Amino acid sequence: MLTFKPGKNFQSLAFSSPNPVRRTTHNVLLGGSATGTDGVYQNPTYTAGTKNSNFTVSGVVTKVNSR
């Protein structure tokens, strides 16, 4: 769905999709590597990182690990 390499550490991430599909589950992986430039990759060759968590889209707004 998304491969992103931030330029610095961060505590939260907002992702937007024009057509979220309810009841679909997505994994959050940290680490790994991808080919591309400028931190955002289109059709990258991706080497998976470590699974951090997963989430299921429950509606138009889905919060994950919110505090």
CHARMM-style PDB file with segment names, atoms N, HN, CA, C and O in Angstrom:
ATOM      1  N   MET     1       0.821  -1.182   0.000  1.00  0.00      PROA
ATOM      2  CA  MET     1       0.000   0.000   0.000  1.00  0.00      PROA
ATOM      3  C   MET     1       0.868   1.249   0.000  1.00  0.00      PROA
ATOM      4  O   MET     1       0.622   2.183  -0.762  1.00  0.00      PROA
ATOM      5  N   LEU     2       1.893   1.263   0.864  1.00  0.00      PROA
ATOM      6  HN  LEU     2       2.093   0.504   1.484  1.00  0.00      PROA
ATOM      7  CA  LEU     2       2.702   2.459   1.009  1.00  0.00      PROA
ATOM      8  C   LEU     2       4.101   2.069   1.463  1.00  0.00      PROA
ATOM      9  O   LEU     2       4.256   1.261   2.378  1.00  0.00      PROA
ATOM     10  N   THR     3       5.106   2.633   0.835  1.00  0.00      PROA
ATOM     11  HN  THR     3       4.980   3.289   0.091  1.00  0.00      PROA
ATOM     12  CA  THR     3       6.489   2.493   1.285  1.00  0.00      PROA
ATOM     13  C   THR     3       7.008   3.902   1.475  1.00  0.00      PROA
ATOM     14  O   THR     3       6.958   4.719   0.555  1.00  0.00      PROA
ATOM     15  N   PHE     4       7.509   4.189   2.674  1.00  0.00      PROA
ATOM     16  HN  PHE     4       7.550   3.525   3.421  1.00  0.00      PROA
ATOM     17  CA  PHE     4       7.925   5.547   2.995  1.00  0.00      PROA
ATOM     18  C   PHE     4       9.146   5.509   3.884  1.00  0.00      PROA
ATOM     19  O   PHE     4       9.197   4.729   4.835  1.00  0.00      PROA
ATOM     20  N   LYS     5      10.133   6.341   3.590  1.00  0.00      PROA
ATOM     21  HN  LYS     5      10.092   6.974   2.817  1.00  0.00      PROA
ATOM     22  CA  LYS     5      11.314   6.474   4.430  1.00  0.00      PROA
ATOM     23  C   LYS     5      11.378   7.915   4.916  1.00  0.00      PROA
ATOM     24  O   LYS     5      11.681   8.824   4.143  1.00  0.00      PROA
ATOM     25  N   PRO     6      11.090   8.124   6.213  1.00  0.00      PROA
ATOM     26  CA  PRO     6      11.116   9.497   6.741  1.00  0.00      PROA
ATOM     27  C   PRO     6      12.544  10.005   6.876  1.00  0.00      PROA
ATOM     28  O   PRO     6      13.482   9.228   7.056  1.00  0.00      PROA
ATOM     29  N   GLY     7      12.690  11.303   6.786  1.00  0.00      PROA
ATOM     30  HN  GLY     7      11.929  11.935   6.640  1.00  0.00      PROA
ATOM     31  CA  GLY     7      13.992  11.932   6.952  1.00  0.00      PROA
ATOM     32  C   GLY     7      14.426  12.024   8.401  1.00  0.00      PROA
ATOM     33  O   GLY     7      15.607  12.234   8.678  1.00  0.00      PROA
ATOM     34  N   LYS     8      13.486  11.868   9.338  1.00  0.00      PROA
ATOM     35  HN  LYS     8      12.527  11.698   9.113  1.00  0.00      PROA
ATOM     36  CA  LYS     8      13.802  11.917  10.768  1.00  0.00      PROA
ATOM     37  C   LYS     8      12.773  11.089  11.524  1.00  0.00      PROA
ATOM     38  O   LYS     8      11.790  10.639  10.936  1.00  0.00      PROA
ATOM     39  N   ASN     9      12.985  10.883  12.809  1.00  0.00      PROA
ATOM     40  HN  ASN     9      13.784  11.249  13.287  1.00  0.00      PROA
ATOM     41  CA  ASN     9      12.059  10.117  13.639  1.00  0.00      PROA
ATOM     42  C   ASN     9      10.723  10.842  13.744  1.00  0.00      PROA
ATOM     43  O   ASN     9      10.666  12.069  13.662  1.00  0.00      PROA
ATOM     44  N   PHE    10       9.653  10.078  13.927  1.00  0.00      PROA
ATOM     45  HN  PHE    10       9.700   9.081  13.994  1.00  0.00      PROA
ATOM     46  CA  PHE    10       8.327  10.671  14.083  1.00  0.00      PROA
ATOM     47  C   PHE    10       7.510   9.828  15.042  1.00  0.00      PROA
ATOM     48  O   PHE    10       7.846   8.675  15.310  1.00  0.00      PROA
ATOM     49  N   GLN    11       6.424  10.412  15.563  1.00  0.00      PROA
ATOM     50  HN  GLN    11       6.151  11.349  15.345  1.00  0.00      PROA
ATOM     51  CA  GLN    11       5.572   9.710  16.518  1.00  0.00      PROA
ATOM     52  C   GLN    11       4.223   9.308  15.933  1.00  0.00      PROA
ATOM     53  O   GLN    11       3.536   8.452  16.492  1.00  0.00      PROA
ATOM     54  N   SER    12       3.839   9.913  14.821  1.00  0.00      PROA
ATOM     55  HN  SER    12       4.396  10.608  14.367  1.00  0.00      PROA
ATOM     56  CA  SER    12       2.543   9.568  14.241  1.00  0.00      PROA
ATOM     57  C   SER    12       2.594   9.708  12.728  1.00  0.00      PROA
ATOM     58  O   SER    12       3.479  10.353  12.166  1.00  0.00      PROA
ATOM     59  N   LEU    13       1.628   9.089  12.099  1.00  0.00      PROA
ATOM     60  HN  LEU    13       0.909   8.565  12.556  1.00  0.00      PROA
ATOM     61  CA  LEU    13       1.547   9.105  10.646  1.00  0.00      PROA
ATOM     62  C   LEU    13       0.081   9.147  10.257  1.00  0.00      PROA
ATOM     63  O   LEU    13      -0.726   8.394  10.800  1.00  0.00      PROA
ATOM     64  N   ALA    14      -0.271  10.014   9.328  1.00  0.00      PROA
ATOM     65  HN  ALA    14       0.385  10.627   8.887  1.00  0.00      PROA
ATOM     66  CA  ALA    14      -1.629  10.077   8.792  1.00  0.00      PROA
ATOM     67  C   ALA    14      -1.577   9.582   7.357  1.00  0.00      PROA
ATOM     68  O   ALA    14      -0.728  10.009   6.575  1.00  0.00      PROA
ATOM     69  N   PHE    15      -2.476   8.690   7.020  1.00  0.00      PROA
ATOM     70  HN  PHE    15      -3.165   8.342   7.656  1.00  0.00      PROA
ATOM     71  CA  PHE    15      -2.551   8.145   5.675  1.00  0.00      PROA
ATOM     72  C   PHE    15      -3.963   8.355   5.168  1.00  0.00      PROA
ATOM     73  O   PHE    15      -4.925   8.125   5.900  1.00  0.00      PROA
ATOM     74  N   SER    16      -4.097   8.782   3.941  1.00  0.00      PROA
ATOM     75  HN  SER    16      -3.315   8.969   3.347  1.00  0.00      PROA
ATOM     76  CA  SER    16      -5.400   9.044   3.360  1.00  0.00      PROA
ATOM     77  C   SER    16      -5.564   8.231   2.083  1.00  0.00      PROA
ATOM     78  O   SER    16      -4.628   8.097   1.294  1.00  0.00      PROA
ATOM     79  N   SER    17      -6.750   7.697   1.891  1.00  0.00      PROA
ATOM     80  HN  SER    17      -7.510   7.806   2.531  1.00  0.00      PROA
ATOM     81  CA  SER    17      -7.063   6.933   0.688  1.00  0.00      PROA
ATOM     82  C   SER    17      -8.411   7.398   0.148  1.00  0.00      PROA
ATOM     83  O   SER    17      -9.339   7.612   0.927  1.00  0.00      PROA
ATOM     84  N   PRO    18      -8.540   7.558  -1.164  1.00  0.00      PROA
ATOM     85  CA  PRO    18      -9.824   7.998  -1.709  1.00  0.00      PROA
ATOM     86  C   PRO    18     -10.906   6.923  -1.636  1.00  0.00      PROA
ATOM     87  O   PRO    18     -12.091   7.224  -1.780  1.00  0.00      PROA
ATOM     88  N   ASN    19     -10.504   5.674  -1.413  1.00  0.00      PROA
ATOM     89  HN  ASN    19      -9.542   5.430  -1.296  1.00  0.00      PROA
ATOM     90  CA  ASN    19     -11.478   4.585  -1.400  1.00  0.00      PROA
ATOM     91  C   ASN    19     -11.076   3.514  -0.389  1.00  0.00      PROA
ATOM     92  O   ASN    19     -10.698   2.411  -0.784  1.00  0.00      PROA
ATOM     93  N   PRO    20     -11.153   3.822   0.922  1.00  0.00      PROA
ATOM     94  CA  PRO    20     -10.768   2.807   1.902  1.00  0.00      PROA
ATOM     95  C   PRO    20     -11.744   1.630   1.865  1.00  0.00      PROA
ATOM     96  O   PRO    20     -12.957   1.819   1.765  1.00  0.00      PROA
ATOM     97  N   VAL    21     -11.207   0.428   1.947  1.00  0.00      PROA
ATOM     98  HN  VAL    21     -10.223   0.275   2.028  1.00  0.00      PROA
ATOM     99  CA  VAL    21     -12.046  -0.771   1.901  1.00  0.00      PROA
ATOM    100  C   VAL    21     -12.211  -1.296   3.322  1.00  0.00      PROA
ATOM    101  O   VAL    21     -11.249  -1.756   3.936  1.00  0.00      PROA
ATOM    102  N   ARG    22     -13.430  -1.224   3.840  1.00  0.00      PROA
ATOM    103  HN  ARG    22     -14.211  -0.849   3.341  1.00  0.00      PROA
ATOM    104  CA  ARG    22     -13.685  -1.682   5.206  1.00  0.00      PROA
ATOM    105  C   ARG    22     -13.423  -3.177   5.332  1.00  0.00      PROA
ATOM    106  O   ARG    22     -13.574  -3.946   4.382  1.00  0.00      PROA
ATOM    107  N   ARG    23     -13.027  -3.554   6.533  1.00  0.00      PROA
ATOM    108  HN  ARG    23     -12.905  -2.929   7.304  1.00  0.00      PROA
ATOM    109  CA  ARG    23     -12.743  -4.936   6.912  1.00  0.00      PROA
ATOM    110  C   ARG    23     -11.532  -5.520   6.192  1.00  0.00      PROA
ATOM    111  O   ARG    23     -11.404  -6.740   6.098  1.00  0.00      PROA
ATOM    112  N   THR    24     -10.638  -4.665   5.682  1.00  0.00      PROA
ATOM    113  HN  THR    24     -10.742  -3.673   5.758  1.00  0.00      PROA
ATOM    114  CA  THR    24      -9.370  -5.157   5.142  1.00  0.00      PROA
ATOM    115  C   THR    24      -8.299  -4.920   6.197  1.00  0.00      PROA
ATOM    116  O   THR    24      -8.303  -3.891   6.872  1.00  0.00      PROA
ATOM    117  N   THR    25      -7.389  -5.865   6.338  1.00  0.00      PROA
ATOM    118  HN  THR    25      -7.386  -6.701   5.790  1.00  0.00      PROA
ATOM    119  CA  THR    25      -6.340  -5.778   7.352  1.00  0.00      PROA
ATOM    120  C   THR    25      -5.009  -5.484   6.680  1.00  0.00      PROA
ATOM    121  O   THR    25      -4.676  -6.062   5.646  1.00  0.00      PROA
ATOM    122  N   HSD    26      -4.257  -4.580   7.283  1.00  0.00      PROA
ATOM    123  HN  HSD    26      -4.528  -4.110   8.123  1.00  0.00      PROA
ATOM    124  CA  HSD    26      -2.954  -4.165   6.756  1.00  0.00      PROA
ATOM    125  C   HSD    26      -1.908  -4.288   7.853  1.00  0.00      PROA
ATOM    126  O   HSD    26      -2.195  -4.016   9.019  1.00  0.00      PROA
ATOM    127  N   ASN    27      -0.699  -4.695   7.490  1.00  0.00      PROA
ATOM    128  HN  ASN    27      -0.466  -4.916   6.544  1.00  0.00      PROA
ATOM    129  CA  ASN    27       0.408  -4.795   8.437  1.00  0.00      PROA
ATOM    130  C   ASN    27       1.225  -3.518   8.424  1.00  0.00      PROA
ATOM    131  O   ASN    27       1.347  -2.853   7.396  1.00  0.00      PROA
ATOM    132  N   VAL    28       1.780  -3.185   9.576  1.00  0.00      PROA
ATOM    133  HN  VAL    28       1.681  -3.725  10.411  1.00  0.00      PROA
ATOM    134  CA  VAL    28       2.725  -2.073   9.701  1.00  0.00      PROA
ATOM    135  C   VAL    28       4.094  -2.699   9.922  1.00  0.00      PROA
ATOM    136  O   VAL    28       4.317  -3.351  10.943  1.00  0.00      PROA
ATOM    137  N   LEU    29       5.011  -2.511   8.981  1.00  0.00      PROA
ATOM    138  HN  LEU    29       4.830  -1.982   8.152  1.00  0.00      PROA
ATOM    139  CA  LEU    29       6.356  -3.063   9.070  1.00  0.00      PROA
ATOM    140  C   LEU    29       7.356  -1.934   9.256  1.00  0.00      PROA
ATOM    141  O   LEU    29       7.249  -0.895   8.604  1.00  0.00      PROA
ATOM    142  N   LEU    30       8.316  -2.129  10.130  1.00  0.00      PROA
ATOM    143  HN  LEU    30       8.403  -2.973  10.659  1.00  0.00      PROA
ATOM    144  CA  LEU    30       9.370  -1.138  10.368  1.00  0.00      PROA
ATOM    145  C   LEU    30      10.698  -1.725   9.928  1.00  0.00      PROA
ATOM    146  O   LEU    30      10.930  -2.927  10.059  1.00  0.00      PROA
ATOM    147  N   GLY    31      11.563  -0.876   9.409  1.00  0.00      PROA
ATOM    148  HN  GLY    31      11.375   0.100   9.303  1.00  0.00      PROA
ATOM    149  CA  GLY    31      12.853  -1.344   8.927  1.00  0.00      PROA
ATOM    150  C   GLY    31      12.711  -1.786   7.491  1.00  0.00      PROA
ATOM    151  O   GLY    31      11.867  -1.265   6.762  1.00  0.00      PROA
ATOM    152  N   GLY    32      13.510  -2.724   7.078  1.00  0.00      PROA
ATOM    153  HN  GLY    32      14.196  -3.148   7.670  1.00  0.00      PROA
ATOM    154  CA  GLY    32      13.463  -3.177   5.696  1.00  0.00      PROA
ATOM    155  C   GLY    32      14.140  -2.165   4.784  1.00  0.00      PROA
ATOM    156  O   GLY    32      14.765  -1.212   5.250  1.00  0.00      PROA
ATOM    157  N   SER    33      14.010  -2.379   3.488  1.00  0.00      PROA
ATOM    158  HN  SER    33      13.502  -3.152   3.109  1.00  0.00      PROA
ATOM    159  CA  SER    33      14.617  -1.447   2.540  1.00  0.00      PROA
ATOM    160  C   SER    33      13.821  -1.444   1.248  1.00  0.00      PROA
ATOM    161  O   SER    33      13.096  -2.392   0.947  1.00  0.00      PROA
ATOM    162  N   ALA    34      13.965  -0.370   0.489  1.00  0.00      PROA
ATOM    163  HN  ALA    34      14.554   0.400   0.733  1.00  0.00      PROA
ATOM    164  CA  ALA    34      13.281  -0.239  -0.793  1.00  0.00      PROA
ATOM    165  C   ALA    34      14.167   0.559  -1.740  1.00  0.00      PROA
ATOM    166  O   ALA    34      14.965   1.392  -1.310  1.00  0.00      PROA
ATOM    167  N   THR    35      14.019   0.295  -3.028  1.00  0.00      PROA
ATOM    168  HN  THR    35      13.371  -0.382  -3.377  1.00  0.00      PROA
ATOM    169  CA  THR    35      14.745   1.069  -4.019  1.00  0.00      PROA
ATOM    170  C   THR    35      13.906   2.270  -4.419  1.00  0.00      PROA
ATOM    171  O   THR    35      12.679   2.180  -4.442  1.00  0.00      PROA
ATOM    172  N   GLY    36      14.530   3.374  -4.729  1.00  0.00      PROA
ATOM    173  HN  GLY    36      15.527   3.447  -4.711  1.00  0.00      PROA
ATOM    174  CA  GLY    36      13.809   4.572  -5.139  1.00  0.00      PROA
ATOM    175  C   GLY    36      14.562   5.820  -4.732  1.00  0.00      PROA
ATOM    176  O   GLY    36      15.723   5.750  -4.329  1.00  0.00      PROA
ATOM    177  N   THR    37      13.904   6.961  -4.837  1.00  0.00      PROA
ATOM    178  HN  THR    37      12.961   7.019  -5.165  1.00  0.00      PROA
ATOM    179  CA  THR    37      14.551   8.224  -4.484  1.00  0.00      PROA
ATOM    180  C   THR    37      13.624   9.103  -3.668  1.00  0.00      PROA
ATOM    181  O   THR    37      12.403   8.972  -3.750  1.00  0.00      PROA
ATOM    182  N   ASP    38      14.195   9.985  -2.892  1.00  0.00      PROA
ATOM    183  HN  ASP    38      15.187  10.091  -2.825  1.00  0.00      PROA
ATOM    184  CA  ASP    38      13.487  11.025  -2.140  1.00  0.00      PROA
ATOM    185  C   ASP    38      12.501  10.515  -1.100  1.00  0.00      PROA
ATOM    186  O   ASP    38      11.586  11.248  -0.723  1.00  0.00      PROA
ATOM    187  N   GLY    39      12.655   9.284  -0.624  1.00  0.00      PROA
ATOM    188  HN  GLY    39      13.398   8.688  -0.930  1.00  0.00      PROA
ATOM    189  CA  GLY    39      11.849   8.805   0.496  1.00  0.00      PROA
ATOM    190  C   GLY    39      10.493   8.229   0.150  1.00  0.00      PROA
ATOM    191  O   GLY    39       9.946   7.473   0.953  1.00  0.00      PROA
ATOM    192  N   VAL    40       9.920   8.543  -0.998  1.00  0.00      PROA
ATOM    193  HN  VAL    40      10.364   9.157  -1.650  1.00  0.00      PROA
ATOM    194  CA  VAL    40       8.644   7.962  -1.402  1.00  0.00      PROA
ATOM    195  C   VAL    40       8.906   7.141  -2.648  1.00  0.00      PROA
ATOM    196  O   VAL    40       9.554   7.613  -3.582  1.00  0.00      PROA
ATOM    197  N   TYR    41       8.406   5.915  -2.668  1.00  0.00      PROA
ATOM    198  HN  TYR    41       7.880   5.531  -1.909  1.00  0.00      PROA
ATOM    199  CA  TYR    41       8.753   4.987  -3.726  1.00  0.00      PROA
ATOM    200  C   TYR    41       7.527   4.547  -4.510  1.00  0.00      PROA
ATOM    201  O   TYR    41       6.482   4.250  -3.931  1.00  0.00      PROA
ATOM    202  N   GLN    42       7.658   4.507  -5.816  1.00  0.00      PROA
ATOM    203  HN  GLN    42       8.507   4.748  -6.287  1.00  0.00      PROA
ATOM    204  CA  GLN    42       6.590   4.006  -6.665  1.00  0.00      PROA
ATOM    205  C   GLN    42       7.056   2.691  -7.268  1.00  0.00      PROA
ATOM    206  O   GLN    42       8.095   2.637  -7.926  1.00  0.00      PROA
ATOM    207  N   ASN    43       6.280   1.621  -7.041  1.00  0.00      PROA
ATOM    208  HN  ASN    43       5.436   1.665  -6.507  1.00  0.00      PROA
ATOM    209  CA  ASN    43       6.636   0.280  -7.505  1.00  0.00      PROA
ATOM    210  C   ASN    43       8.047  -0.126  -7.070  1.00  0.00      PROA
ATOM    211  O   ASN    43       8.867  -0.505  -7.907  1.00  0.00      PROA
ATOM    212  N   PRO    44       8.336  -0.047  -5.760  1.00  0.00      PROA
ATOM    213  CA  PRO    44       9.699  -0.340  -5.308  1.00  0.00      PROA
ATOM    214  C   PRO    44       9.995  -1.837  -5.268  1.00  0.00      PROA
ATOM    215  O   PRO    44       9.086  -2.667  -5.245  1.00  0.00      PROA
ATOM    216  N   THR    45      11.275  -2.156  -5.260  1.00  0.00      PROA
ATOM    217  HN  THR    45      12.013  -1.481  -5.278  1.00  0.00      PROA
ATOM    218  CA  THR    45      11.704  -3.489  -4.862  1.00  0.00      PROA
ATOM    219  C   THR    45      11.857  -3.404  -3.354  1.00  0.00      PROA
ATOM    220  O   THR    45      12.701  -2.656  -2.859  1.00  0.00      PROA
ATOM    221  N   TYR    46      11.060  -4.153  -2.622  1.00  0.00      PROA
ATOM    222  HN  TYR    46      10.375  -4.760  -3.024  1.00  0.00      PROA
ATOM    223  CA  TYR    46      10.979  -3.998  -1.175  1.00  0.00      PROA
ATOM    224  C   TYR    46      11.466  -5.253  -0.481  1.00  0.00      PROA
ATOM    225  O   TYR    46      11.066  -6.363  -0.830  1.00  0.00      PROA
ATOM    226  N   THR    47      12.336  -5.070   0.507  1.00  0.00      PROA
ATOM    227  HN  THR    47      12.661  -4.168   0.790  1.00  0.00      PROA
ATOM    228  CA  THR    47      12.758  -6.141   1.397  1.00  0.00      PROA
ATOM    229  C   THR    47      12.067  -5.879   2.727  1.00  0.00      PROA
ATOM    230  O   THR    47      12.306  -4.850   3.359  1.00  0.00      PROA
ATOM    231  N   ALA    48      11.216  -6.798   3.154  1.00  0.00      PROA
ATOM    232  HN  ALA    48      11.022  -7.634   2.641  1.00  0.00      PROA
ATOM    233  CA  ALA    48      10.362  -6.590   4.319  1.00  0.00      PROA
ATOM    234  C   ALA    48      11.156  -6.327   5.593  1.00  0.00      PROA
ATOM    235  O   ALA    48      12.239  -6.872   5.803  1.00  0.00      PROA
ATOM    236  N   GLY    49      10.581  -5.476   6.430  1.00  0.00      PROA
ATOM    237  HN  GLY    49       9.701  -5.034   6.260  1.00  0.00      PROA
ATOM    238  CA  GLY    49      11.128  -5.209   7.752  1.00  0.00      PROA
ATOM    239  C   GLY    49      10.446  -6.102   8.773  1.00  0.00      PROA
ATOM    240  O   GLY    49       9.939  -7.173   8.439  1.00  0.00      PROA
ATOM    241  N   THR    50      10.437  -5.654  10.011  1.00  0.00      PROA
ATOM    242  HN  THR    50      10.848  -4.783  10.282  1.00  0.00      PROA
ATOM    243  CA  THR    50       9.841  -6.394  11.114  1.00  0.00      PROA
ATOM    244  C   THR    50       8.413  -5.916  11.346  1.00  0.00      PROA
ATOM    245  O   THR    50       8.155  -4.713  11.400  1.00  0.00      PROA
ATOM    246  N   LYS    51       7.492  -6.860  11.483  1.00  0.00      PROA
ATOM    247  HN  LYS    51       7.702  -7.837  11.439  1.00  0.00      PROA
ATOM    248  CA  LYS    51       6.096  -6.485  11.717  1.00  0.00      PROA
ATOM    249  C   LYS    51       5.974  -5.800  13.072  1.00  0.00      PROA
ATOM    250  O   LYS    51       6.363  -6.360  14.097  1.00  0.00      PROA
ATOM    251  N   ASN    52       5.433  -4.586  13.067  1.00  0.00      PROA
ATOM    252  HN  ASN    52       5.118  -4.132  12.234  1.00  0.00      PROA
ATOM    253  CA  ASN    52       5.231  -3.813  14.282  1.00  0.00      PROA
ATOM    254  C   ASN    52       3.817  -4.008  14.808  1.00  0.00      PROA
ATOM    255  O   ASN    52       3.612  -4.188  16.008  1.00  0.00      PROA
ATOM    256  N   SER    53       2.845  -3.971  13.905  1.00  0.00      PROA
ATOM    257  HN  SER    53       3.012  -3.824  12.930  1.00  0.00      PROA
ATOM    258  CA  SER    53       1.438  -4.116  14.278  1.00  0.00      PROA
ATOM    259  C   SER    53       0.626  -4.348  13.010  1.00  0.00      PROA
ATOM    260  O   SER    53       1.171  -4.403  11.908  1.00  0.00      PROA
ATOM    261  N   ASN    54      -0.675  -4.480  13.183  1.00  0.00      PROA
ATOM    262  HN  ASN    54      -1.118  -4.435  14.079  1.00  0.00      PROA
ATOM    263  CA  ASN    54      -1.572  -4.505  12.041  1.00  0.00      PROA
ATOM    264  C   ASN    54      -2.836  -3.758  12.427  1.00  0.00      PROA
ATOM    265  O   ASN    54      -3.071  -3.483  13.603  1.00  0.00      PROA
ATOM    266  N   PHE    55      -3.640  -3.435  11.439  1.00  0.00      PROA
ATOM    267  HN  PHE    55      -3.448  -3.658  10.483  1.00  0.00      PROA
ATOM    268  CA  PHE    55      -4.900  -2.765  11.714  1.00  0.00      PROA
ATOM    269  C   PHE    55      -5.915  -3.174  10.653  1.00  0.00      PROA
ATOM    270  O   PHE    55      -5.562  -3.545   9.534  1.00  0.00      PROA
ATOM    271  N   THR    56      -7.188  -3.094  11.040  1.00  0.00      PROA
ATOM    272  HN  THR    56      -7.475  -2.792  11.949  1.00  0.00      PROA
ATOM    273  CA  THR    56      -8.279  -3.383  10.133  1.00  0.00      PROA
ATOM    274  C   THR    56      -9.060  -2.091   9.915  1.00  0.00      PROA
ATOM    275  O   THR    56      -9.439  -1.414  10.870  1.00  0.00      PROA
ATOM    276  N   VAL    57      -9.291  -1.766   8.670  1.00  0.00      PROA
ATOM    277  HN  VAL    57      -8.983  -2.316   7.894  1.00  0.00      PROA
ATOM    278  CA  VAL    57     -10.045  -0.555   8.346  1.00  0.00      PROA
ATOM    279  C   VAL    57     -11.480  -0.773   8.816  1.00  0.00      PROA
ATOM    280  O   VAL    57     -12.148  -1.711   8.382  1.00  0.00      PROA
ATOM    281  N   SER    58     -11.949   0.106   9.709  1.00  0.00      PROA
ATOM    282  HN  SER    58     -11.406   0.868  10.061  1.00  0.00      PROA
ATOM    283  CA  SER    58     -13.282  -0.052  10.285  1.00  0.00      PROA
ATOM    284  C   SER    58     -14.267   1.005   9.803  1.00  0.00      PROA
ATOM    285  O   SER    58     -15.474   0.866   9.999  1.00  0.00      PROA
ATOM    286  N   GLY    59     -13.764   2.045   9.182  1.00  0.00      PROA
ATOM    287  HN  GLY    59     -12.783   2.157   9.023  1.00  0.00      PROA
ATOM    288  CA  GLY    59     -14.639   3.111   8.718  1.00  0.00      PROA
ATOM    289  C   GLY    59     -13.841   4.164   7.983  1.00  0.00      PROA
ATOM    290  O   GLY    59     -12.669   3.964   7.665  1.00  0.00      PROA
ATOM    291  N   VAL    60     -14.477   5.277   7.718  1.00  0.00      PROA
ATOM    292  HN  VAL    60     -15.430   5.440   7.976  1.00  0.00      PROA
ATOM    293  CA  VAL    60     -13.811   6.366   7.002  1.00  0.00      PROA
ATOM    294  C   VAL    60     -12.586   6.841   7.779  1.00  0.00      PROA
ATOM    295  O   VAL    60     -11.563   7.167   7.178  1.00  0.00      PROA
ATOM    296  N   VAL    61     -12.680   6.884   9.107  1.00  0.00      PROA
ATOM    297  HN  VAL    61     -13.512   6.619   9.595  1.00  0.00      PROA
ATOM    298  CA  VAL    61     -11.541   7.222   9.961  1.00  0.00      PROA
ATOM    299  C   VAL    61     -11.238   6.002  10.820  1.00  0.00      PROA
ATOM    300  O   VAL    61     -12.110   5.511  11.537  1.00  0.00      PROA
ATOM    301  N   THR    62     -10.007   5.516  10.748  1.00  0.00      PROA
ATOM    302  HN  THR    62      -9.299   5.915  10.166  1.00  0.00      PROA
ATOM    303  CA  THR    62      -9.570   4.396  11.573  1.00  0.00      PROA
ATOM    304  C   THR    62      -8.336   4.836  12.330  1.00  0.00      PROA
ATOM    305  O   THR    62      -7.330   5.191  11.715  1.00  0.00      PROA
ATOM    306  N   LYS    63      -8.390   4.819  13.657  1.00  0.00      PROA
ATOM    307  HN  LYS    63      -9.207   4.530  14.156  1.00  0.00      PROA
ATOM    308  CA  LYS    63      -7.250   5.178  14.485  1.00  0.00      PROA
ATOM    309  C   LYS    63      -6.547   3.909  14.929  1.00  0.00      PROA
ATOM    310  O   LYS    63      -7.194   2.931  15.305  1.00  0.00      PROA
ATOM    311  N   VAL    64      -5.227   3.924  14.884  1.00  0.00      PROA
ATOM    312  HN  VAL    64      -4.702   4.718  14.578  1.00  0.00      PROA
ATOM    313  CA  VAL    64      -4.422   2.782  15.266  1.00  0.00      PROA
ATOM    314  C   VAL    64      -3.510   3.192  16.402  1.00  0.00      PROA
ATOM    315  O   VAL    64      -2.792   4.186  16.295  1.00  0.00      PROA
ATOM    316  N   ASN    65      -3.531   2.430  17.499  1.00  0.00      PROA
ATOM    317  HN  ASN    65      -4.114   1.622  17.586  1.00  0.00      PROA
ATOM    318  CA  ASN    65      -2.674   2.732  18.646  1.00  0.00      PROA
ATOM    319  C   ASN    65      -2.792   4.171  19.105  1.00  0.00      PROA
ATOM    320  O   ASN    65      -1.792   4.779  19.485  1.00  0.00      PROA
ATOM    321  N   SER    66      -4.005   4.736  19.077  1.00  0.00      PROA
ATOM    322  HN  SER    66      -4.818   4.242  18.767  1.00  0.00      PROA
ATOM    323  CA  SER    66      -4.187   6.119  19.522  1.00  0.00      PROA
ATOM    324  C   SER    66      -4.145   6.167  21.044  1.00  0.00      PROA
ATOM    325  O   SER    66      -4.565   5.226  21.717  1.00  0.00      PROA
ATOM    326  N   ARG    67      -3.634   7.271  21.578  1.00  0.00      PROA
ATOM    327  HN  ARG    67      -3.293   8.036  21.031  1.00  0.00      PROA
ATOM    328  CA  ARG    67      -3.535   7.418  23.035  1.00  0.00      PROA
ATOM    329  C   ARG    67      -4.321   8.602  23.489  1.00  0.00      PROA
ATOM    330  OT1 ARG    67      -4.363   8.894  24.684  1.00  0.00      PROA
TER     331      ARG     67
END
